[in-house]
C-alpha cells in the first residue's frame, strides 16, 4: 500500500481535509506577526552653532543634510543606539546647495 492509496479510495474525505487545511490557513494568515517595514533606528547628527541646533538623520550610506549651517568649525554629535559620538565638522563658506565635508570619523 502506498501513501496515496487512502486518498484515492476516499475522495470525499480528501476534499474535506483540503477544505479544513485551507480554512485553517485563511484563519491563521492575518495572525502572523509580520511588519510592513522593519524597525530601523537611524543615528541622528546634531550640529550646534550660535545656540542653534541643526539635526539630521544619517542615511544608510552615511549621508546627511543640514539646512544652512553657518560656516566655521562646529561641534557635532551623533546619537547611536550604543551611545554618543562627538567630533567637529568644518563647514566652508559656499553658495553651493550641497558641499562635501570629506570623511568624518569619531571615537566612542
Secondary structure as the mmCIF struct_conf table of DSSP 4:
data_model
#
loop_
_struct_conf.conf_type_id
_struct_conf.id
_struct_conf.beg_label_comp_id
_struct_conf.beg_label_asym_id
_struct_conf.beg_label_seq_id
_struct_conf.end_label_comp_id
_struct_conf.end_label_asym_id
_struct_conf.end_label_seq_id
TURN_TY1_P TURN_TY1_P1 UNK A 3 UNK A 4
HELX_RH_AL_P HELX_RH_AL_P1 UNK A 5 UNK A 9
HELX_RH_AL_P HELX_RH_AL_P2 UNK A 11 UNK A 29
TURN_TY1_P TURN_TY1_P2 UNK A 30 UNK A 31
BEND BEND1 UNK A 32 UNK A 32
BEND BEND2 UNK A 36 UNK A 37
STRN STRN1 UNK A 44 UNK A 49
TURN_TY1_P TURN_TY1_P3 UNK A 50 UNK A 51
STRN STRN2 UNK A 52 UNK A 57
HELX_LH_PP_P HELX_LH_PP_P1 UNK A 58 UNK A 59
TURN_TY1_P TURN_TY1_P4 UNK A 60 UNK A 61
BEND BEND3 UNK A 62 UNK A 62
BEND BEND4 UNK A 67 UNK A 68
HELX_LH_PP_P HELX_LH_PP_P2 UNK A 69 UNK A 70
BEND BEND5 UNK A 71 UNK A 71
STRN STRN3 UNK A 72 UNK A 79
BEND BEND6 UNK A 81 UNK A 82
STRN STRN4 UNK A 84 UNK A 91
HELX_LH_PP_P HELX_LH_PP_P3 UNK A 92 UNK A 93
BEND BEND7 UNK A 97 UNK A 97
#
